[in-house]
Amino acid sequence: MACLEPSDILYEGITNILMRGGHHYFFSRVTDLGELGELLSSEEFQVAVVNPASLQNLMHEFSRIRKQHTSVSWLAVSYTFTDPAVLSLFSGVISLNDSRSEVLSKIEVLAKRCNCSDSLRKELSEREKDVLKLLVGGRSNKEISDKLNISIHTVVSHRKNIVRKTGIKSLSGLAIYAITSKIVPLDASLG
């Protein structure tokens, strides 16, 4: 699932709802429409979640990207008034007033879930899981390096692999992923 949403709170909220709902989707977040076009050209996505406010003065570019990627379902995340003509370009709309179950239902209609509930977790190597546990515990790259007896460069490489495999870039998102994937117990992340 590609996501063009500038708000960290909304992005984390959507990923949190999906992960807590037992859904395992690959997420990749971008910051602008050009980046979204490049991402969709380089990888295969079923759904693109887009904040329509990000399209202001870029409707021609958005139309071009939509025409290039006809297999992608487009889902708007709307929290301000949006012109109905703009919303009509999307396959579905998530509103701030939608309940957790409504958000899940709207996304499920557009995307196929992984066949196996822990398929993403299996992709992480044991060492990547070790690094993730320490990251969630609040450790710095240097502390992780010392604890695991590996170089800082190796820690950074593991972190990049974790982000690439999960599609989650923020530490709070990784913490939610680690907890919902049972890599880290809930109480361990609170310490």
Contacts in CASP RR format, 6 or more apart in sequence:
PFRMAT RR
TARGET T0000
AUTHOR 0000-0000-0000
METHOD contacts of the structure
MODEL  1
MACLEPSDILYEGITNILMRGGHHYFFSRVTDLGELGELLSSEEFQVAVV
NPASLQNLMHEFSRIRKQHTSVSWLAVSYTFTDPAVLSLFSGVISLNDSR
SEVLSKIEVLAKRCNCSDSLRKELSEREKDVLKLLVGGRSNKEISDKLNI
SIHTVVSHRKNIVRKTGIKSLSGLAIYAITSKIVPLDASLG
1 25 0 8 1.000
1 26 0 8 1.000
1 27 0 8 1.000
1 28 0 8 1.000
1 45 0 8 1.000
1 46 0 8 1.000
1 47 0 8 1.000
1 48 0 8 1.000
1 49 0 8 1.000
1 107 0 8 1.000
1 111 0 8 1.000
2 28 0 8 1.000
2 29 0 8 1.000
2 30 0 8 1.000
2 36 0 8 1.000
2 39 0 8 1.000
2 40 0 8 1.000
2 45 0 8 1.000
2 47 0 8 1.000
2 48 0 8 1.000
2 49 0 8 1.000
2 72 0 8 1.000
3 11 0 8 1.000
3 14 0 8 1.000
3 27 0 8 1.000
3 28 0 8 1.000
3 29 0 8 1.000
3 30 0 8 1.000
3 48 0 8 1.000
3 49 0 8 1.000
3 50 0 8 1.000
4 29 0 8 1.000
4 30 0 8 1.000
4 31 0 8 1.000
4 32 0 8 1.000
4 33 0 8 1.000
4 35 0 8 1.000
4 36 0 8 1.000
4 48 0 8 1.000
4 49 0 8 1.000
4 50 0 8 1.000
4 51 0 8 1.000
4 54 0 8 1.000
5 11 0 8 1.000
5 14 0 8 1.000
5 29 0 8 1.000
5 49 0 8 1.000
5 50 0 8 1.000
5 51 0 8 1.000
5 54 0 8 1.000
5 77 0 8 1.000
6 31 0 8 1.000
6 51 0 8 1.000
6 54 0 8 1.000
7 51 0 8 1.000
8 170 0 8 1.000
10 51 0 8 1.000
10 77 0 8 1.000
10 79 0 8 1.000
11 29 0 8 1.000
11 170 0 8 1.000
12 170 0 8 1.000
12 172 0 8 1.000
12 173 0 8 1.000
12 176 0 8 1.000
14 49 0 8 1.000
14 77 0 8 1.000
14 94 0 8 1.000
14 103 0 8 1.000
15 27 0 8 1.000
15 168 0 8 1.000
15 173 0 8 1.000
15 176 0 8 1.000
16 173 0 8 1.000
16 176 0 8 1.000
17 100 0 8 1.000
17 103 0 8 1.000
17 104 0 8 1.000
18 25 0 8 1.000
18 104 0 8 1.000
18 107 0 8 1.000
19 176 0 8 1.000
19 177 0 8 1.000
19 180 0 8 1.000
20 100 0 8 1.000
20 176 0 8 1.000
20 180 0 8 1.000
21 100 0 8 1.000
21 104 0 8 1.000
22 117 0 8 1.000
22 180 0 8 1.000
23 104 0 8 1.000
23 107 0 8 1.000
23 108 0 8 1.000
23 113 0 8 1.000
24 113 0 8 1.000
24 114 0 8 1.000
24 117 0 8 1.000
24 118 0 8 1.000
24 119 0 8 1.000
24 120 0 8 1.000
25 107 0 8 1.000
25 111 0 8 1.000
25 113 0 8 1.000
25 114 0 8 1.000
26 120 0 8 1.000
26 166 0 8 1.000
26 167 0 8 1.000
27 166 0 8 1.000
27 167 0 8 1.000
27 168 0 8 1.000
28 39 0 8 1.000
28 43 0 8 1.000
28 45 0 8 1.000
28 167 0 8 1.000
29 167 0 8 1.000
29 169 0 8 1.000
30 36 0 8 1.000
30 39 0 8 1.000
32 54 0 8 1.000
33 54 0 8 1.000
33 55 0 8 1.000
33 58 0 8 1.000
33 61 0 8 1.000
33 62 0 8 1.000
33 65 0 8 1.000
34 61 0 8 1.000
34 65 0 8 1.000
36 48 0 8 1.000
36 50 0 8 1.000
36 65 0 8 1.000
37 65 0 8 1.000
37 68 0 8 1.000
37 69 0 8 1.000
39 45 0 8 1.000
40 48 0 8 1.000
40 65 0 8 1.000
40 68 0 8 1.000
40 69 0 8 1.000
40 72 0 8 1.000
41 68 0 8 1.000
41 69 0 8 1.000
44 71 0 8 1.000
45 69 0 8 1.000
45 72 0 8 1.000
46 71 0 8 1.000
46 72 0 8 1.000
46 73 0 8 1.000
46 110 0 8 1.000
46 111 0 8 1.000
46 112 0 8 1.000
47 72 0 8 1.000
47 73 0 8 1.000
47 74 0 8 1.000
47 75 0 8 1.000
47 107 0 8 1.000
47 110 0 8 1.000
47 111 0 8 1.000
48 69 0 8 1.000
48 72 0 8 1.000
48 73 0 8 1.000
48 74 0 8 1.000
48 75 0 8 1.000
49 75 0 8 1.000
49 77 0 8 1.000
49 94 0 8 1.000
50 74 0 8 1.000
50 75 0 8 1.000
50 76 0 8 1.000
50 77 0 8 1.000
50 90 0 8 1.000
51 76 0 8 1.000
51 77 0 8 1.000
51 78 0 8 1.000
51 79 0 8 1.000
52 76 0 8 1.000
52 77 0 8 1.000
52 78 0 8 1.000
52 82 0 8 1.000
52 86 0 8 1.000
52 87 0 8 1.000
52 90 0 8 1.000
53 80 0 8 1.000
53 82 0 8 1.000
55 62 0 8 1.000
55 86 0 8 1.000
59 86 0 8 1.000
62 89 0 8 1.000
63 89 0 8 1.000
66 72 0 8 1.000
66 74 0 8 1.000
66 89 0 8 1.000
73 91 0 8 1.000
73 92 0 8 1.000
73 110 0 8 1.000
73 111 0 8 1.000
74 89 0 8 1.000
74 90 0 8 1.000
74 91 0 8 1.000
74 92 0 8 1.000
75 90 0 8 1.000
75 91 0 8 1.000
75 92 0 8 1.000
75 93 0 8 1.000
75 94 0 8 1.000
75 106 0 8 1.000
75 107 0 8 1.000
75 110 0 8 1.000
76 82 0 8 1.000
76 86 0 8 1.000
76 87 0 8 1.000
76 90 0 8 1.000
76 92 0 8 1.000
76 93 0 8 1.000
76 94 0 8 1.000
77 93 0 8 1.000
77 94 0 8 1.000
78 87 0 8 1.000
78 93 0 8 1.000
78 94 0 8 1.000
78 95 0 8 1.000
78 96 0 8 1.000
79 95 0 8 1.000
79 96 0 8 1.000
87 93 0 8 1.000
91 110 0 8 1.000
92 106 0 8 1.000
92 110 0 8 1.000
93 106 0 8 1.000
94 102 0 8 1.000
94 103 0 8 1.000
94 106 0 8 1.000
94 107 0 8 1.000
98 106 0 8 1.000
114 120 0 8 1.000
116 122 0 8 1.000
118 181 0 8 1.000
120 165 0 8 1.000
120 166 0 8 1.000
120 181 0 8 1.000
121 181 0 8 1.000
121 182 0 8 1.000
121 183 0 8 1.000
123 165 0 8 1.000
124 132 0 8 1.000
124 161 0 8 1.000
124 162 0 8 1.000
124 165 0 8 1.000
124 166 0 8 1.000
124 183 0 8 1.000
125 161 0 8 1.000
127 148 0 8 1.000
127 150 0 8 1.000
127 158 0 8 1.000
128 158 0 8 1.000
128 161 0 8 1.000
128 162 0 8 1.000
128 165 0 8 1.000
129 183 0 8 1.000
130 148 0 8 1.000
131 144 0 8 1.000
131 148 0 8 1.000
131 155 0 8 1.000
131 158 0 8 1.000
131 159 0 8 1.000
131 162 0 8 1.000
132 162 0 8 1.000
132 174 0 8 1.000
132 178 0 8 1.000
132 183 0 8 1.000
132 184 0 8 1.000
133 178 0 8 1.000
133 183 0 8 1.000
133 184 0 8 1.000
133 188 0 8 1.000
134 143 0 8 1.000
134 144 0 8 1.000
134 147 0 8 1.000
134 148 0 8 1.000
135 144 0 8 1.000
135 159 0 8 1.000
135 162 0 8 1.000
135 171 0 8 1.000
135 174 0 8 1.000
136 171 0 8 1.000
136 174 0 8 1.000
136 175 0 8 1.000
136 178 0 8 1.000
136 179 0 8 1.000
136 184 0 8 1.000
136 188 0 8 1.000
136 189 0 8 1.000
137 184 0 8 1.000
137 188 0 8 1.000
137 189 0 8 1.000
137 191 0 8 1.000
139 147 0 8 1.000
141 152 0 8 1.000
141 155 0 8 1.000
141 156 0 8 1.000
141 159 0 8 1.000
142 152 0 8 1.000
144 150 0 8 1.000
144 155 0 8 1.000
145 151 0 8 1.000
145 152 0 8 1.000
145 154 0 8 1.000
145 155 0 8 1.000
148 155 0 8 1.000
162 174 0 8 1.000
163 169 0 8 1.000
163 174 0 8 1.000
166 174 0 8 1.000
166 177 0 8 1.000
168 174 0 8 1.000
168 177 0 8 1.000
175 184 0 8 1.000
175 189 0 8 1.000
177 183 0 8 1.000
178 184 0 8 1.000
178 189 0 8 1.000
179 185 0 8 1.000
179 186 0 8 1.000
179 189 0 8 1.000
END
